[in-house]
Amino acid sequence: MNTLFDGIVIFAQVVKNGGFSAAAESLGHSTSYVSKEINKLEARLGVRLLNRTTRSIGLTPEGEAYYQQCLQLISDAELAVGLITQDNVSPKGVLKLSCPVGFAQSHLQPIIDEYLKRYPNVSLELELSDKRTDVIADGYDLAIRASAHLEESSLICRKIYSSKAYTVASEEYISRHGKPHHPRELATHNGICYSNLKQPSRWEYVDQHGKPFFVDVRQKVLCNNGEMQLAMVLAGHGIARLPGFYMEQALQDNRLVVLFENCPSHEIDVYVVYPSRKHLSPKVRAFIDLAAERLSGKAIK
């Protein structure tokens, strides 16, 4: 038990720096010392953690799994020290964040700007993608997700924003194909569908009695990005259903026709999700609190 944590910090540093020499320089040790510590760690665990060549290193599958746990252990240890020394008062370190492209551009940018100015000791690693990320496996501190139904998981989530989902078309499309007056008519129209959903061409609506029903849309364009969906709609290629935060300006400029306004509204909620931890690091807690504060009351209704 007394050797349980031996070599963990060195191993993590080798992975972060991409090699033994760089890790040795960062840690203030010799390259041979770092190499010996990794060899001892692998021998104690009974598995190979790193694949080595003359030019590079790479994690084995076992090494990848072990590395993620090592990062958590190091983070928890730093937090424990901070609780004693009060270093936790000021956020610091690297914040790794994933966010959908459209929401980042329309709402997150000023929050990030304020966050970095407020906490100069934090660096940001920002991944903008509409693709769903694995927060734990990919090593994110937190992710922002927009969904009508957030799936069950081991992650902690906090709702920070809410937006209507609109079904929209352009005047050009309606002049050529006619205007549908009920969602079920979408079966005969061109759908601009979002590929990151499990069933991209099956759209959910709610009837006047609050009962959900589904419509199978004729898929004209399948796309993994909401902004591109909007561009296809504005160009007259079909009908899409999108969260309001993707098209605030287009709606204000009357470049879109909102369909089915008599149907009950469909809400898209935006959440911050993060690994289930007993104690949040200061950098994560500060970002969540700031995002919730700045987005409060700005939901699109």
PAKOLDO-78477 format. One record per residue (C-alpha): residue number from 1; residue in one letter; x, y, z. Coordinates in pm, whole numbers, padded with zeros to 5 digits. Layout:
N
num=NUM; residu=A; east=X; north=Y; up=Z
...
END
This chain:
301
num=1; residu=M; east=00000; north=00000; up=00000
num=2; residu=N; east=00286; north=00241; up=00072
num=3; residu=T; east=00391; north=00227; up=-00296
num=4; residu=L; east=00039; north=00272; up=-00433
num=5; residu=F; east=00095; north=00625; up=-00565
num=6; residu=D; east=00461; north=00593; up=-00660
num=7; residu=G; east=00530; north=00702; up=-01016
num=8; residu=I; east=00183; north=00839; up=-01088
num=9; residu=V; east=00285; north=01204; up=-01120
num=10; residu=I; east=00584; north=01113; up=-01336
num=11; residu=F; east=00372; north=00889; up=-01558
num=12; residu=A; east=00112; north=01164; up=-01607
num=13; residu=Q; east=00383; north=01417; up=-01689
num=14; residu=V; east=00541; north=01185; up=-01949
num=15; residu=V; east=00204; north=01154; up=-02124
num=16; residu=K; east=00132; north=01527; up=-02106
num=17; residu=N; east=00476; north=01619; up=-02241
num=18; residu=G; east=00481; north=01347; up=-02501
num=19; residu=G; east=00815; north=01198; up=-02401
num=20; residu=F; east=01067; north=01118; up=-02130
num=21; residu=S; east=01309; north=01401; up=-02201
num=22; residu=A; east=01044; north=01673; up=-02196
num=23; residu=A; east=00891; north=01528; up=-01880
num=24; residu=A; east=01233; north=01512; up=-01714
num=25; residu=E; east=01299; north=01876; up=-01796
num=26; residu=S; east=00957; north=01976; up=-01664
num=27; residu=L; east=01001; north=01780; up=-01340
num=28; residu=G; east=01366; north=01868; up=-01283
num=29; residu=H; east=01486; north=01507; up=-01303
num=30; residu=S; east=01717; north=01324; up=-01541
num=31; residu=T; east=01573; north=01132; up=-01833
num=32; residu=S; east=01713; north=00808; up=-01697
num=33; residu=Y; east=01542; north=00866; up=-01362
num=34; residu=V; east=01205; north=00923; up=-01531
num=35; residu=S; east=01251; north=00612; up=-01745
num=36; residu=K; east=01337; north=00398; up=-01441
num=37; residu=E; east=01032; north=00524; up=-01251
num=38; residu=I; east=00803; north=00432; up=-01541
num=39; residu=N; east=00964; north=00087; up=-01565
num=40; residu=K; east=00910; north=00033; up=-01192
num=41; residu=L; east=00549; north=00147; up=-01220
num=42; residu=E; east=00479; north=-00095; up=-01507
num=43; residu=A; east=00650; north=-00378; up=-01322
num=44; residu=R; east=00443; north=-00313; up=-01010
num=45; residu=L; east=00118; north=-00302; up=-01207
num=46; residu=G; east=00212; north=-00597; up=-01427
num=47; residu=V; east=00108; north=-00421; up=-01751
num=48; residu=R; east=00271; north=-00210; up=-02018
num=49; residu=L; east=00143; north=00147; up=-02000
num=50; residu=L; east=00345; north=00301; up=-02284
num=51; residu=N; east=00448; north=00185; up=-02629
num=52; residu=R; east=00794; north=00326; up=-02694
num=53; residu=T; east=00974; north=00388; up=-03020
num=54; residu=T; east=01297; north=00577; up=-03086
num=55; residu=R; east=01096; north=00886; up=-03181
num=56; residu=S; east=00774; north=00879; up=-02984
num=57; residu=I; east=00566; north=00720; up=-02713
num=58; residu=G; east=00201; north=00617; up=-02713
num=59; residu=L; east=-00043; north=00491; up=-02454
num=60; residu=T; east=-00151; north=00129; up=-02457
num=61; residu=P; east=-00525; north=00067; up=-02396
num=62; residu=E; east=-00439; north=-00017; up=-02034
num=63; residu=G; east=-00223; north=00294; up=-02016
num=64; residu=E; east=-00506; north=00514; up=-02145
num=65; residu=A; east=-00747; north=00387; up=-01879
num=66; residu=Y; east=-00482; north=00422; up=-01607
num=67; residu=Y; east=-00387; north=00771; up=-01724
num=68; residu=Q; east=-00742; north=00903; up=-01687
num=69; residu=Q; east=-00758; north=00770; up=-01332
num=70; residu=C; east=-00416; north=00918; up=-01254
num=71; residu=L; east=-00536; north=01261; up=-01366
num=72; residu=Q; east=-00831; north=01230; up=-01129
num=73; residu=L; east=-00608; north=01123; up=-00841
num=74; residu=I; east=-00368; north=01413; up=-00900
num=75; residu=S; east=-00656; north=01658; up=-00927
num=76; residu=D; east=-00809; north=01531; up=-00603
num=77; residu=A; east=-00472; north=01551; up=-00426
num=78; residu=E; east=-00419; north=01909; up=-00542
num=79; residu=L; east=-00769; north=01995; up=-00424
num=80; residu=A; east=-00699; north=01838; up=-00084
num=81; residu=V; east=-00385; north=02049; up=-00047
num=82; residu=G; east=-00578; north=02355; up=-00158
num=83; residu=L; east=-00842; north=02300; up=00109
num=84; residu=I; east=-00566; north=02323; up=00369
num=85; residu=T; east=-00354; north=02599; up=00218
num=86; residu=Q; east=-00645; north=02806; up=00082
num=87; residu=D; east=-00497; north=02787; up=-00268
num=88; residu=N; east=-00846; north=02687; up=-00377
num=89; residu=V; east=-00966; north=03046; up=-00337
num=90; residu=S; east=-00831; north=03143; up=-00679
num=91; residu=P; east=-00910; north=02920; up=-00981
num=92; residu=K; east=-00605; north=02806; up=-01174
num=93; residu=G; east=-00490; north=02540; up=-01419
num=94; residu=V; east=-00635; north=02428; up=-01753
num=95; residu=L; east=-01012; north=02417; up=-01800
num=96; residu=K; east=-01109; north=02170; up=-02071
num=97; residu=L; east=-01455; north=02249; up=-02208
num=98; residu=S; east=-01673; north=02111; up=-02488
num=99; residu=C; east=-01964; north=02311; up=-02634
num=100; residu=P; east=-02193; north=02303; up=-02941
num=101; residu=V; east=-02072; north=02543; up=-03210
num=102; residu=G; east=-02386; north=02754; up=-03241
num=103; residu=F; east=-02438; north=02805; up=-02869
num=104; residu=A; east=-02073; north=02894; up=-02819
num=105; residu=Q; east=-02088; north=03161; up=-03087
num=106; residu=S; east=-02423; north=03306; up=-02986
num=107; residu=H; east=-02398; north=03295; up=-02606
num=108; residu=L; east=-02076; north=03153; up=-02464
num=109; residu=Q; east=-01813; north=03383; up=-02615
num=110; residu=P; east=-01874; north=03681; up=-02383
num=111; residu=I; east=-01887; north=03447; up=-02082
num=112; residu=I; east=-01550; north=03296; up=-02175
num=113; residu=D; east=-01409; north=03645; up=-02226
num=114; residu=E; east=-01520; north=03754; up=-01879
num=115; residu=Y; east=-01405; north=03429; up=-01721
num=116; residu=L; east=-01050; north=03454; up=-01860
num=117; residu=K; east=-01022; north=03818; up=-01755
num=118; residu=R; east=-01152; north=03743; up=-01408
num=119; residu=Y; east=-00926; north=03439; up=-01357
num=120; residu=P; east=-00591; north=03506; up=-01530
num=121; residu=N; east=-00432; north=03190; up=-01386
num=122; residu=V; east=-00670; north=02967; up=-01583
num=123; residu=S; east=-00598; north=02853; up=-01938
num=124; residu=L; east=-00880; north=02730; up=-02159
num=125; residu=E; east=-00889; north=02426; up=-02386
num=126; residu=L; east=-01210; north=02470; up=-02586
num=127; residu=E; east=-01358; north=02208; up=-02818
num=128; residu=L; east=-01641; north=02339; up=-03036
num=129; residu=S; east=-01838; north=02051; up=-03179
num=130; residu=D; east=-02201; north=01953; up=-03219
num=131; residu=K; east=-02098; north=01591; up=-03169
num=132; residu=R; east=-02172; north=01444; up=-02829
num=133; residu=T; east=-01851; north=01404; up=-02628
num=134; residu=D; east=-01766; north=01151; up=-02361
num=135; residu=V; east=-01681; north=01385; up=-02076
num=136; residu=I; east=-01495; north=01131; up=-01865
num=137; residu=A; east=-01321; north=00925; up=-02134
num=138; residu=D; east=-01210; north=01236; up=-02326
num=139; residu=G; east=-01088; north=01411; up=-02012
num=140; residu=Y; east=-01319; north=01714; up=-02016
num=141; residu=D; east=-01376; north=01917; up=-01701
num=142; residu=L; east=-01725; north=01996; up=-01825
num=143; residu=A; east=-01940; north=02002; up=-02136
num=144; residu=I; east=-02238; north=02206; up=-02247
num=145; residu=R; east=-02525; north=02013; up=-02401
num=146; residu=A; east=-02851; north=02124; up=-02557
num=147; residu=S; east=-03130; north=01868; up=-02548
num=148; residu=A; east=-03504; north=01828; up=-02514
num=149; residu=H; east=-03441; north=01510; up=-02313
num=150; residu=L; east=-03108; north=01476; up=-02134
num=151; residu=E; east=-03013; north=01110; up=-02117
num=152; residu=E; east=-02952; north=00942; up=-01784
num=153; residu=S; east=-02585; north=00915; up=-01694
num=154; residu=S; east=-02343; north=00923; up=-01405
num=155; residu=L; east=-02271; north=01290; up=-01480
num=156; residu=I; east=-02390; north=01582; up=-01275
num=157; residu=C; east=-02593; north=01835; up=-01472
num=158; residu=R; east=-02714; north=02190; up=-01414
num=159; residu=K; east=-02957; north=02368; up=-01643
num=160; residu=I; east=-02829; north=02711; up=-01739
num=161; residu=Y; east=-03053; north=02812; up=-02028
num=162; residu=S; east=-03376; north=02726; up=-02208
num=163; residu=S; east=-03491; north=02799; up=-02561
num=164; residu=K; east=-03788; north=02727; up=-02782
num=165; residu=A; east=-03742; north=02492; up=-03072
num=166; residu=Y; east=-03884; north=02640; up=-03393
num=167; residu=T; east=-03984; north=02466; up=-03712
num=168; residu=V; east=-03882; north=02707; up=-03986
num=169; residu=A; east=-03873; north=02753; up=-04361
num=170; residu=S; east=-03791; north=03035; up=-04600
num=171; residu=E; east=-04042; north=03232; up=-04806
num=172; residu=E; east=-03873; north=03095; up=-05117
num=173; residu=Y; east=-03931; north=02735; up=-05010
num=174; residu=I; east=-04295; north=02801; up=-04918
num=175; residu=S; east=-04362; north=02974; up=-05252
num=176; residu=R; east=-04234; north=02665; up=-05436
num=177; residu=H; east=-04365; north=02385; up=-05212
num=178; residu=G; east=-04652; north=02534; up=-05013
num=179; residu=K; east=-04684; north=02600; up=-04643
num=180; residu=P; east=-04758; north=02305; up=-04413
num=181; residu=H; east=-05018; north=02389; up=-04148
num=182; residu=H; east=-04977; north=02080; up=-03928
num=183; residu=P; east=-04662; north=01886; up=-03837
num=184; residu=R; east=-04800; north=01568; up=-03996
num=185; residu=E; east=-04779; north=01741; up=-04335
num=186; residu=L; east=-04400; north=01737; up=-04303
num=187; residu=A; east=-04402; north=01381; up=-04436
num=188; residu=T; east=-04438; north=01531; up=-04786
num=189; residu=H; east=-04183; north=01812; up=-04741
num=190; residu=N; east=-03803; north=01832; up=-04759
num=191; residu=G; east=-03645; north=01799; up=-04418
num=192; residu=I; east=-03309; north=01949; up=-04321
num=193; residu=C; east=-03219; north=01696; up=-04052
num=194; residu=Y; east=-02966; north=01693; up=-03768
num=195; residu=S; east=-02746; north=01383; up=-03783
num=196; residu=N; east=-02631; north=01391; up=-03419
num=197; residu=L; east=-02975; north=01277; up=-03308
num=198; residu=K; east=-03049; north=00905; up=-03277
num=199; residu=Q; east=-03339; north=00939; up=-03522
num=200; residu=P; east=-03263; north=01248; up=-03732
num=201; residu=S; east=-03571; north=01230; up=-03954
num=202; residu=R; east=-03821; north=01157; up=-03674
num=203; residu=W; east=-03936; north=01484; up=-03519
num=204; residu=E; east=-04134; north=01508; up=-03195
num=205; residu=Y; east=-04426; north=01744; up=-03142
num=206; residu=V; east=-04693; north=01791; up=-02877
num=207; residu=D; east=-05066; north=01805; up=-02953
num=208; residu=Q; east=-05319; north=02043; up=-02799
num=209; residu=H; east=-05372; north=01801; up=-02510
num=210; residu=G; east=-05004; north=01787; up=-02425
num=211; residu=K; east=-04956; north=01439; up=-02570
num=212; residu=P; east=-04635; north=01386; up=-02771
num=213; residu=F; east=-04645; north=01248; up=-03123
num=214; residu=F; east=-04382; north=01183; up=-03389
num=215; residu=V; east=-04357; north=01274; up=-03755
num=216; residu=D; east=-04127; north=01099; up=-04001
num=217; residu=V; east=-03984; north=01372; up=-04221
num=218; residu=R; east=-03864; north=01318; up=-04577
num=219; residu=Q; east=-03491; north=01372; up=-04538
num=220; residu=K; east=-03348; north=01607; up=-04802
num=221; residu=V; east=-03029; north=01712; up=-04623
num=222; residu=L; east=-02859; north=01535; up=-04332
num=223; residu=C; east=-02614; north=01758; up=-04145
num=224; residu=N; east=-02422; north=01752; up=-03816
num=225; residu=N; east=-02416; north=02129; up=-03763
num=226; residu=G; east=-02705; north=02357; up=-03671
num=227; residu=E; east=-02564; north=02663; up=-03844
num=228; residu=M; east=-02533; north=02472; up=-04171
num=229; residu=Q; east=-02891; north=02352; up=-04127
num=230; residu=L; east=-02997; north=02714; up=-04092
num=231; residu=A; east=-02802; north=02810; up=-04404
num=232; residu=M; east=-02978; north=02534; up=-04600
num=233; residu=V; east=-03315; north=02660; up=-04480
num=234; residu=L; east=-03236; north=03020; up=-04572
num=235; residu=A; east=-03128; north=02901; up=-04916
num=236; residu=G; east=-03469; north=02744; up=-04969
num=237; residu=H; east=-03372; north=02377; up=-04963
num=238; residu=G; east=-03616; north=02262; up=-04697
num=239; residu=I; east=-03763; north=02281; up=-04348
num=240; residu=A; east=-03568; north=02241; up=-04023
num=241; residu=R; east=-03645; north=02234; up=-03654
num=242; residu=L; east=-03382; north=02424; up=-03457
num=243; residu=P; east=-03330; north=02581; up=-03113
num=244; residu=G; east=-03391; north=02954; up=-03113
num=245; residu=F; east=-03032; north=03034; up=-03017
num=246; residu=Y; east=-02918; north=02923; up=-03362
num=247; residu=M; east=-03134; north=03176; up=-03544
num=248; residu=E; east=-03204; north=03478; up=-03325
num=249; residu=Q; east=-03084; north=03727; up=-03587
num=250; residu=A; east=-03262; north=03553; up=-03875
num=251; residu=L; east=-03587; north=03559; up=-03678
num=252; residu=Q; east=-03544; north=03926; up=-03590
num=253; residu=D; east=-03473; north=04008; up=-03955
num=254; residu=N; east=-03789; north=03820; up=-04066
num=255; residu=R; east=-03584; north=03597; up=-04296
num=256; residu=L; east=-03761; north=03288; up=-04165
num=257; residu=V; east=-04122; north=03174; up=-04153
num=258; residu=V; east=-04207; north=03004; up=-03823
num=259; residu=L; east=-04442; north=02710; up=-03879
num=260; residu=F; east=-04703; north=02557; up=-03649
num=261; residu=E; east=-04720; north=02853; up=-03411
num=262; residu=N; east=-05048; north=02721; up=-03272
num=263; residu=C; east=-04880; north=02401; up=-03150
num=264; residu=P; east=-04752; north=02395; up=-02792
num=265; residu=S; east=-04390; north=02506; up=-02778
num=266; residu=H; east=-04112; north=02252; up=-02770
num=267; residu=E; east=-03837; north=02344; up=-02525
num=268; residu=I; east=-03465; north=02283; up=-02571
num=269; residu=D; east=-03274; north=02306; up=-02245
num=270; residu=V; east=-02902; north=02377; up=-02221
num=271; residu=Y; east=-02708; north=02204; up=-01945
num=272; residu=V; east=-02360; north=02212; up=-01803
num=273; residu=V; east=-02256; north=01853; up=-01735
num=274; residu=Y; east=-01949; north=01740; up=-01547
num=275; residu=P; east=-01809; north=01426; up=-01381
num=276; residu=S; east=-01968; north=01323; up=-01056
num=277; residu=R; east=-01722; north=01448; up=-00796
num=278; residu=K; east=-01773; north=01522; up=-00432
num=279; residu=H; east=-01572; north=01843; up=-00457
num=280; residu=L; east=-01564; north=02061; up=-00767
num=281; residu=S; east=-01233; north=02225; up=-00847
num=282; residu=P; east=-01242; north=02606; up=-00818
num=283; residu=K; east=-01190; north=02656; up=-01194
num=284; residu=V; east=-01494; north=02441; up=-01277
num=285; residu=R; east=-01719; north=02582; up=-01007
num=286; residu=A; east=-01630; north=02939; up=-01108
num=287; residu=F; east=-01716; north=02874; up=-01473
num=288; residu=I; east=-02048; north=02705; up=-01395
num=289; residu=D; east=-02153; north=02981; up=-01157
num=290; residu=L; east=-02059; north=03254; up=-01405
num=291; residu=A; east=-02240; north=03087; up=-01695
num=292; residu=A; east=-02554; north=03034; up=-01487
num=293; residu=E; east=-02544; north=03395; up=-01365
num=294; residu=R; east=-02494; north=03551; up=-01708
num=295; residu=L; east=-02751; north=03334; up=-01887
num=296; residu=S; east=-03018; north=03368; up=-01619
num=297; residu=G; east=-03321; north=03548; up=-01754
num=298; residu=K; east=-03197; north=03541; up=-02115
num=299; residu=A; east=-03388; north=03234; up=-02222
num=300; residu=I; east=-03566; north=03270; up=-02554
num=301; residu=K; east=-03940; north=03262; up=-02508
END
